[in-house]
Amino acid sequence: QEQLVESGGGLVQAGGSLRLSCAASGLTFSIYNMGWFRQAPGKEREFVAAINWSGSSTDYADSVKGRFTISRDNAKKTVYLAMNSLTPEDTAVYYCAAPRSSLGSLKVRDHEYIYWGQGTQVTVSS
């Protein structure tokens, strides 16, 4: 059974850093592009970052460009999200996800993703 498990969330002060991890099991991780999304209270889930199967291509939401870095280790079946210069606006539950298809361009819409983790809370205090 396909499973994605996020970890690494927590409480951090503004300007701080966190690194999220997402461990995959039950799927051939190395052939899947992967994505990170987030959902803040009262807001819709939004795209954060995506990475292709080999790690050679990435895409970011404008709001996190230059601050967040997505990466992956196919041997460990894990995708990471390094977050720097965090602001209170980054407070949300962060989800990793695998898309229905890894063909074509990186996917930025959540309905294009089929496997989801349970999420990890990131809270940034001012």
N, C-alpha and C positions, 0 to 999 in steps of 0.2 A: 504494500500500500504506500502510495506517495505521501511523503510527509516533509514539511519544512518547519524548522524550529528556530526562531529568532532568540537572540540573547544580547546582553550588553547595554540595555537601556538603563536609565537611572535619573537621578537628580544632579544637575550641574549648574553652576553659576554662568551668567552671561559672559561670553568670551571664552568659555571653556571648550573642551573637546570630549568626544565619546567615539568609540568604535563599536558598531553593531556587527554581529555575525548571524549568519543564517545557514544552518546545517541541513543538508538534504539527504533523504533516504528514500528507497523504493522507486527511484527514477534514474535514468541514465543521465546524470547531472551534466556530463561533459558535452552533451549535444544540445543542451537547453540554453538559450539566452535567459537572463534573469533580470528582475526589476525590483526596485524598492518604491514603496508608496507610503503615504502617511495620511492620517486623519486626525484633525484637531476637533475638540468638542464643538458641536454645532455646525461643523463644516463638512463638505463632501470630501471623500478620499481623493488625494491628488498624487500625481506622478512626482517622483523625486529623482530617480536615476535608473539607468539600465545598462547592461553590459552584454556583449555578444558571447557566444559559447567559448570562444578562444581567449577572450579578454582583450582582443585587439581593437575593439570599438566600444565607445561609451557614449551616453547621452545624459544630459542633466536638465532639470527644470531651471529656468532662469533665476529663480529665487535662491538656488543653492550653488550655482556655478562659481567656481573659485574657492568655495568653502568645503564642499563635500567631495569625496572621492570613492567611487565604487571599484571594487576589485574582486578577484575570485581565485580560488585554488582548487583546480579540478581534482587533484589527488586527494584532497581533504573533503571534496564535495561541499565546499563552503563558499558563500559569497559574503563580502564585507561592505560596510559603509562607514568610512571614516568621516567624522563630522567635526569641523573646526569652526572657530569664531561663532559659536552658537548664540542665538538670540532667543528671547521669550517667544518670538513668532515661530520658532522651530518646535515648540512644545506640541506633541502629538503622539499617537500610537503609530509606530512604524512597522510596516509589513513587508516581508519579501514575498516574491511571487514568481511563478514560471508561466510563460505564455503558452497558448494553444499551439502556436507554430513558431519555430525559430527561423523560418524562411523570410527573406526580405529584410526590411529595415527594422530597427529596434522599436518595440511597441511602447507607446506612452499612455494608452487608454486602458483603464482597469478591466473593461469587459473583454479585452484580448488575452487576459491571463486566466488560467484554469486552476492552478494550484497555489494555495495561499497558506502562509503561516498564521499563527495565532496572534502575532503582534507583540511588540515590546514597547513599554511606555518610556518616552523621553520627556523630561520636564526641565525646562531652563528657567531659572529664577533670575530676576532682575536685580 
